[in-house]
Amino acid sequence: MIVDPEKITRFDLGGANIIDLNWHPGLSAELPQTNLLATVCSDNALVIWDVPTASIAHLQYLEATTRAIAWSPNGQYLAVGNDLGVVQLYDNQLTLILEEDLHNDYIRALSWSPNGRYLATANDDRSTVIFDMSQKTIAAQLTGHEDWVREVLWLDNTHLVTGADDASTILWEWNASTAEAEQIRKLERIDGYHQTMAYMPQSRGGVLAIGSSSGKLALWDIEANWQVRLDTIFETSDPLNGMDWHPRGNGLTFNAYDVVPKNLGWGNVIAPAYDGPNKSVRTVTVSDAVLGASGSITDYFYLPELEVEPYWFDQITWSADERWLAVIQNAETGKR
């Protein structure tokens, strides 16, 4: 379901469960947000939702069960990882352009490096593969866990973390020149499967959140020199299955099965992430949402092409909430 300030939109998938979801990051710095949300379901359906209209921009059924999807940082590619250990890559026309057999077991998670060059996998064979998209080849295979790897996350272009069922998360340093990864530290302070992570970069270093199947949430301070220090451990009543930091740093939202998502806010106060009873709820079925595939995700960006006069001063700006775009228009020519 999608929660916005006014309402809750609930999608009825006909009994199928959503396994993974990922917001499109936008096509450029001038389009910092997008309306598109990709989901993959237990019936093998890959769905691209146009969220404001509660409609489906693209629908296709994959050949194998898929547990991981991830848009590239530039928004031009969608990576899909399935239970056969295969990664598929789609372009912005949603055409399959690459298929690589990277593992022989379930791919649980995918993560792109911020520069878009590398795609990392989390796999049940206890390894993580770093795939070089520019060379279309495996750059390295990381082996440091003793059980299934459930989560992988790039922190920047040279550091990534992997979380596994061996109750550990490993911080790695990646050297692109030598194509080698070194373990910096293994984080083992919370028990259970380390199955969800989120990172909030700061001016110097950042904060890594790790959630486990035991219901524990650990916050680790990562300093600018990549020294790691445990900040706080919180205990919740349910296994943690997903989490994400608010884009403006206003808290960490996490969820568990059949439980209203919660938010860890200022003062380390945990509260419901939204006030459900005070919002209207609408339900949308798949048949209601299907528009017919356009064949291109670029058709679902609503900003028109703008022709502007060649003045030296600023002509275009976004509002702080990214809902409005202001453009200078020439009163004589009518050009914006």
N, C-alpha and C positions, 0 to 999 in steps of 0.2 A: 504494500500500500504506500501511497504518497501522502505525506503530511505537509500542508502549507499553512500560512497564518489563518486562513478562513475555514478550511475544510479538510476532510480526509477522503481520499479517493482509493477505493478498494477494488482490486482487479480479481475477478473470478476466472480462474484458469481451468475450470472444468475438472477439478480434482488433482491437477498436477501441482507440484511444489517447485518454487523457485530455488535453485541450488546456488546460483551466484548472480551478482549484478554489478554494473559498473557504469558510472556517469561518463558521458562523452566530455572531454576536457575543453572543447572549443577548437576552432581551426586556426586561430592566430591570436596574437596579443590583442588585436582589435576586437576579437570575439571571445572575451574571457569566459563566458558561460554559454551553455547550450541547453536545449530542451530535450535532448536525447538520452535515454537510459537503456542500456543493453541488459537483457536477462537471459539466462539459460535455465531450462526447466527439466523436471524429472521425466517428461515425455519426449525429451531430446529437442524441444522447440527452442530455437534461438529467436528472440523477439527484440526488436528495436522499437521502443515506445516514444511517441511524441507526447511528452508529459502534459503540457498545457492544454492540449485538446483531448487528452485521455484516449488517444488513438494509436494504432500500430502503423509504424512507418515501414517495417520490414518483418516478415515472418518466414522462417524456413525450418525444416526438420533435419537435424544432423543424423549421420549414420550411426554414431556411437554416443553413449552416455558421456556428458560433458560436465565437469565440476568447476572449471575455471575459465574466465574471460577477462580480457584487459585491453582497453584502448591504448594506443601509443600516445606519448605526450603531445605530439603535434596533431592528434585527432585524425590522422590519415589512414590508420590501420587498426584492425581488431584482431587480437590473438585469441585463439580458442584451444584449450587443452583438454583432451578426453581420456577415458579410462583405458584406452589402448596404448597410452604413452605417446600419442601423436599430437603435435602442435600444428594448427592450421592458421594461416594468415589471410585476412580479407582486406581488400583495399576500400577506398571511400565510395566505390560503386557497389560494395558488398559482393565482390567477385573473389572467389578463392584464387590466390596467386602463389601460395606456397604451402607445402605440406611436408613436415619433417618428423621422422620417427626418432624421438629423443630418449624414450624409456621403454620398458616392457611392463609397466604397471600404471596405476592410476596417477594422473597429474592432478594434484590437489589445489595448486595456486600458481599464478603467474604474476610477474612484476617486471615492468620496463625500467631501465635506467633513465634518469631525467633527460639525458641527451638523446634518447631513443635508439642508441646503437645496440644495446644488449637487452635480451629478454631472458629472465631467470625463471626456473621452474621449481616447484616443490613436488616430490614424488614418493610413492610408497616403496620404492626400492632403496630408500634411505639416503638418496642423493639429491643434489641440486645441479642442474645443467645451466651453464651460461652460454646462450646462443648469440653469436655475432651476426646481427642482421645485415651489416654492410658486406660481410664476406659470405653470408649464407652458410655458416658452418659452426660446429660446436667449438667454443673457445676453451671451455674447461668444464670439468665435472667435480663438484665439491662433495667430499665424503668425510663427515665428522660426527654424524648422528648414529645412534644405535637402534633407531626405530623409524617408523614412517615420518617423513617430513611433510607437515601439514600447511606451513605458511612460509612465504618468502617476501621480502620487502627491501627494495633499494632505498637507502637513506640519502645518498648523493651518487655521483658518477663513479666513486671509488670505494664505497662501503655499502654492504648489504647485510641483512639479518635473516636467519632461517630458524623456524620453530618446529619442534618435532614431538612425537609421542614419548620420547625418552625424558620428558620433563625438563627440557633444556632449550635455550635459544642461543645460537652462535652468532657473534658479530665478526664479520669477515672484512678484510681489506683487499680490494681488487687492484691488481697491477696490469693495466692494459698492454704495456710494453712487453712484459714477459708472459702474459696470459696465465698468471698464477694468482691464487687467492690464499691469504694467510689468516689463520684464526687469531683474532685479537683477544677475545674473551668468550667463555661459555657462561651464560647466565642461568643459574639453577636454583633460584631462591623460592620458586613456587612449584608445587607439585601438580600432577595432572598433565594432560596433553596441552602443549603450547600451540593453540590453534587459531589465534587471531592477534594481530599486531597493528599499531598505528604510530606514526612518527610525526612530531610537530617540530620543524626546524625553527631555531631562534637566531638572534644576531650572532651569538657565539655558542655553537653546539646545538642541542635540542633535547626533547623529551621523548623517550620511547615507552609506549604502553604495551604490555603483554597480558593477554587474557588466557585463562586455562579452563580445561574441562572440570576442574575442581571448584570453579566459581571464584577463583582468586584473580585479582588485577594488580599488576606490579607496574610502578612508574620508575623508570631509570633515567637519571640525568646523564646525558652524554656531553662531555666538555669539548671545546674546540680542538684539543689535541687527541680526541677519541678515547680519553680515559672515561670509565663508566662507574657511576655511583648509584646504589639503590636509594631511592627517595622514600617511597611509601608502598605498602602492600595493603590492599583493601580486600575484604572478604564479602562475597555476595552469596545469595542462596541458590543460584542456578549456574549451570555451565555457561561460560561466555563463548558465543559463537561468532560475533562480529563487533567491530568497533571502528570509530572514526573521529578525528578531531574536527571541531568546528573550523571552517576556513579562516575565521578571524580570531581563533584562539579562545573562544568563549566557552570552552569545556570539551569534555570527551564523552561521546555518546556510545553506549554499548547495549547489546541485546542478548537474549537467550530465548529458547523455544517457548512459545505460548506465554510470553511475559511481555508487558509493555516496556519498550526500550527505556533505559535510564540514562541520565546525564550526570557526570561528575563535574560540578561547577566550582566557582570560587569558594574558598574556604573548605575545600574537600567535602562539600555537601552533595550527597547522592539523592536525586529526585527524579520523578518521571520526566521523560524527555519532552513530552507535550501533554496538554490538558485535553484528553480525549472527550470527556463528557460535554465539553462546551463547544465542540465542533460538529458541524453537519457531516454526514457520511453519505457518499454516493458509491454505488457499485457498478462496475463496468465489466461486461463479459467480453471474451475474445471476439465473438461474432459481432458484437456492437463496435468493437474497436478497430476491426480490420478496414483499412481504406483501400488496400491494393498497393503493392510495393512500388515505390517510385524508381528503384534501382540505384539511388544515390543518396547518401546521407546529406550531401550539400544542399539538397532541395528543402531541407527542414531547418535551415537557418534563415531567420526572417529579416535580417538586415539587408536592405536593397543596395545596389551599387550606387555610389554617390560621386557626382562630378563636381569638383571644387575649383575655385579660382586660384591661380598661382600666386597667392599673397605670402608674405614672409611670416605673418603671425599665425598663431594657433587657430585652426578652423573647426576642430572636432573634439568633443570630450564626452566621457561617460559620467553619469551621476555616481555618487558614492555607493549607492545600493545596486548599481549596474542594471537598473530597470529602464533608464532613459538615456538617449544619445542626443546631444545638441550639436548642430551643424550651422555654420555661418552661411547665409544666403545673400547673394548679390541682388539688390532690389531692382537694378536695371536689366540685367540679363536673365534673372530668374534662376541662375545656377546656384547650387548649394555649395 
